[in-house]
Amino acid sequence: MKLTMNLAQNSYDIILKRGALGNLRHLADLTHRKVMIVTDSGVPAQYALGVKAQCADGAVCTIPQGEGSKSVKGYTQVLQAMLDFGMDRSSLVIALGGGVVGDLAGFAAATYMRGIDFINCPTTTLSQIDSSIGGKTAIDLGDAKNIVGAFWQPKLVVIDPDTLDTLPRRHYVNGMAEAIKAGLICDAQLFQLFETGDIYADGEEIIYKSLLVKKHVVERDEKENGERKILNFGHTIGHGIEAVKGVKGRRTNGLYHGECVALGMLPMIQDRELAKRTRALYRKIGLPARCSYNKEKVLEYMKHDKKSAGDSITVVKVPGLGCWRMEKISLEKDLPALIGLGAKE
């Protein structure tokens, strides 16, 4: 399947096909320029080696797995590898991995020599469903997620569902939270597919429908000046939970990004029956429906969210399946109550 992100001069194709990674040389120019493949230690090495074998002049930069690499240190590591490889303005960066790799490699491409081409090849459900398209690239600064970044659209996105076969179930399910998000805000049929179908048997359809939702939103608002903010549904509280409870450094028993987003969506669903259906869906596929966390710490981290302005923050709420509304709420008065709705006492 092929989709096209229609963004005038920034338009690009999104290829969703099994085996596509092994045919990347037929989809992009890998023979007339230097190609840096950025991946991480959690991605099977054969993927990067397979892509490198298709390049006339390729190199691999492998960063440590985890959110900790999406930092100034990780960013510097990638830039230095690009410089040492002798890359110039005609060179290409290929992001091969999950959301961390895509964000980091994309930001490096956006800023190296004031911007060079990059191709996104996501290998996780989370990145295939959501983060690989749309052009948001960024790194974290301390505990402030995605606070340093740029809008830099890829030249091509290649999604090969075969790469999901090596994912543990929890990692696979983690990414499905972003698809549930897409269903809740824009596509009732996608949400119902989760209720009636199977996340493995229907995996490609779920990815495709999720991409359609994001594509249509991004095409109408590339730089997030308005409607694109709805894609932050669940992320406002989710990022706060992730800062406190997420997998980070030695905290290997924490929650993954998608799990935090799943928890962050629940307080924003205003229809009680829909919230009940969503919790049942979480239980069905293995996402957490409740979590114990320090509400004060979550609130403190959220005050540094890039969506906050002064003493208020804009959140996305879902009054019913397939619809949304934005609301500006008080950080001090309104948000603490919402945070409490997702917590287990």
N, C-alpha and C positions, 0 to 999 in steps of 0.2 A: 504494500500500500504506500501511496505517496500523498503527502499534503504539502501545500505551499503556504508559507507565512508571507502574506502580502503586506510589505512595509516599504513600498516604493523602492528606492535605491538599496534598502537594507533587506530586501526579500530573500528568502532561501527555502530550499526544499527540506522536508522531513521524510526520511525513508524509514518505513517500518516493515522489516522483512527478515525472516530467519536466514542466517548465513550471510547477511549483508556485510558483516565485519571482514569476512574473508575475501570479499569482492570490493573492498574500499578503493582500490586502484582504478576500478572502472567507474567510480562515482566522483572522484576528485583527482586533481593533478598532484601526484606524489613523486613525479620523476624529474621535474625541472627546478626544484628548489629544495632547500634544507627543511627537514621536517622534525620537529621535536615532539615526541609522544610523552605526555605527562600522565602518569598513573600512580597508584599507591600500592603498598605492600600487601593489601588484602585482595587485590585483583589478581586472578591467576596469571602467572608470568607469560603463559603461552599466548594470551591475547595481545600483549604489547609486542612480543617477538613476531607474531603473525602479521601485525600491521607494519612493523619495521621491515620485514622481509619484502613488503610491497613497495618500499621507498627506495629511490636511487641513492639518497643521502639522508639517512635517518638516525636518530639517537633517542634514547629512552631516559627520562628523568623520573625516578621512583621516590615518592615521598612516603613518610610513615602513614599508616592508616589512621583515620580518626579526625575529629573536628579540630584537634590541636594543630594540625598542619595548615589549617585555613587561617594563618596568622602572618604577622609581619616576617617572622623567621622563615616560614614555609614559602612565602611570596619571594623573599630574597633568594632562597635556595633555587627556585625555578628560574628566576631572572638570571642568576649567575650561570646556571647550566646553559641557558639560551645564549648568553654572551660568550661563554667558553666554547660553545659549538660554532660560533662565528655566524650566527643568524643575522639577516638583514631585513629590510622592509618587504622583500619578496618572499620571505620564509613563512612557514606554516606551523601552527601549534595544534596538536590533536589532543583533546581531553579524553582520556580513556579510563572511566571509573564511575564513581557515584557523584553525588551532589558536591561533596567537598572538592574533588578533583575538577569538576566542571567549573565551579565558582573560582577556584584558585587559578587554574590554567587560563580560563577566560579573562580574568583580571590581568594576569601577566601579559596575555596577548594584547589586551586593550591599552596597556601602558608602555610596552616595549617599543622603543622607537616611535612613540606616539600612536601606536596601533598597527598590528599586523593580523593576518587572517587566522581564524581558528575554526576547527571542526569539532563538534561535540559527539562523542560516541559513548552514551551512557550504558552502564552495565548493571544497574540496580533498578528495582521497581520504582523507587522514589525518584530517581533521576529520569528514568524513561517516561514516567507519568507526568512529571512536573518540571523539574529544575533545568532540564536540558534545552528547553525552548524559552524564548522570551527575552534573552539578552541581558538578564541580570547577572552581573559578576561582582564578586566581593570577597573580602576577608574580614575576620573578626578583629576587634581591638580589645584585648582583655576579655571581659565578659559581655561586651556589647557586640551582638551578632550582626554581621553584614553591614557594619557602620562605615567601612571604607570600600568603595567600589565604583563601578561605572556601568552604564548601559552600553553593551558591546555585543551586537548580534553575531552569531556564528554564520559562516558561509554555507554550512550544511550540517544537518543533524542526522546521524545514522543510528537507528535503534534496531538492535539484533536481539530478539527475545531468547535466542539460544544461550546468551550469556547469563540469563536468569537461572539456568538449570543448576548452577553451582552454588546458588544462594541458600543458606539455611532458612528454614520456614519463617523464623522470627524476622529475619531481614526482609524476606519477601513480603510478609504481612505488613511490616513497618511502612513500606512505600504505598500500600493500598490506602492508607489514611488520606493521602492527597487525592486519590480518586473518589473517595467518599466525600471529601470536601467539594470536589467539582460537581458531584451529583446533588449534594444538598443545596448548593447555591444556584445551579443552572440547569441541571438535567435530571428530572425525576426518573426517567427510564434507566439511567446509569445507576442511580441509587437502588432501584428495584431489582436490577441485575445482580447486585450484591445479595439481596434478600432471597432471590429465587435460584441463583446460579452457583457456580463454583469458581473460586478465585484462580485456580490453576487451569481448569478446562476453558474458562472464559477470559483468561489473562490477556490475550491479544486484543479482544474486543474492549476490555476495560481500559487498556492503554490507549487504544484508538479514540474511544469516546472522550477520555480525559484530555487528550491532546486537542481534540476539536473544541472543547470548552475553552481551554487556555488560549488557543490560536485565535478564536473569535474575540476574546476579551483584549488580547494584546494588540490585535490589528486595529481596534478602536481606540486604544490608549497605550501607545508604546512606552512612554516615559512615566507612567503611573501618575498622571495629573488628576485622574478622576476615577473612572470605572475600574481600572486595573487593581485598585486598592481592595476590591472584593476578594481577590486571590489571597489576601492576608487573613481571610476567615480562619479562625482557630490559632493563628500564629501569635496574636498579641499576648494572650495568656500562655500559649504554648511555649513561646520563647522564654518567658519568665520561669515556667516549670523546668524547662531544659537547662537553664542556668543553675538551678538549684538541685535538680535530680538527674540531669542528663549524663550519659556516658562521657567521661572526660578525664584525661590523664590516668590516674590510678583508680578512678571511680568506674570500674569496668562493669559493675552490677547495676548501673543506672538505666534510665530510659533512653530510647532512641528518638530521633527527631520526629518521625511520624507518630510515634506513640504519644509524644508531648502535644503535638498538634491535635491528635484525636481527643485528648483530655481538654485541650483549649477550645474545641468546638462546642462541647456539650453545654457550657453555661450560656452560649450565644444562640442556642436554639430555643425560640420562644414558644413554639407549639409543644405542649407537654406530651402529646401522643407521638409526635415525630421524635422527640428526645428519647422516649421509651423505645421506639423502633430502632433508633441509632444505637442505643446501649445494647439492645438484643443483637444487632448486627456485629458490634464489637465483640461480643461474647462468642458469636458464631465463628468469626475468623481468627480471633485471638488477640485483639487489641484491648488495652486496659480501659475499663469504664470508670474506675476510681483510683485515686492515689493519695497517699499521705504526704504532705509537704508543709513546710513552714510558710504560712501565708504572708507574713511580714517580709520575709526574704524575697519571695516571688514578686511582691509589690514593689520592693526597692529596685529590683532589676528592671522591672517594667517601666520605671520612671526614666530609664536611660534608653528606652525603645525609640528608634528613629521616627516612629509614628506619633510620639507624644509632642505636645507643644504647650509649654508653660505648665499649667495645672490641669490640663485636659489631654485626652487621647481619643482618637477616632477608632471605633471598633465596628466590625461587621456582624450584624445579627440576621438570623434566618427566621422570619415569621411563619413560613410554611415551606413545604418541599419544593425546591426549584426556584425559590425567590429569595431576595436579600434586601437589606437596607443598611445604610451607614448611619452611625449615631456618635456624636461627640459626647463623651462622658467625663465626669470629674475623676481625677486620679485618687483624690482623697475620700470623696463621698460615695461614688458609685462603684468603682473598680473593686474595692475590698470585698463587697458582697458577691460579685460575680466570681472572684477567685475562690471564695468559700464554697461555691456550688460544685466545684470540681474536686474538692478535697475530701479525704476520708478522715474523719475525726479520730 
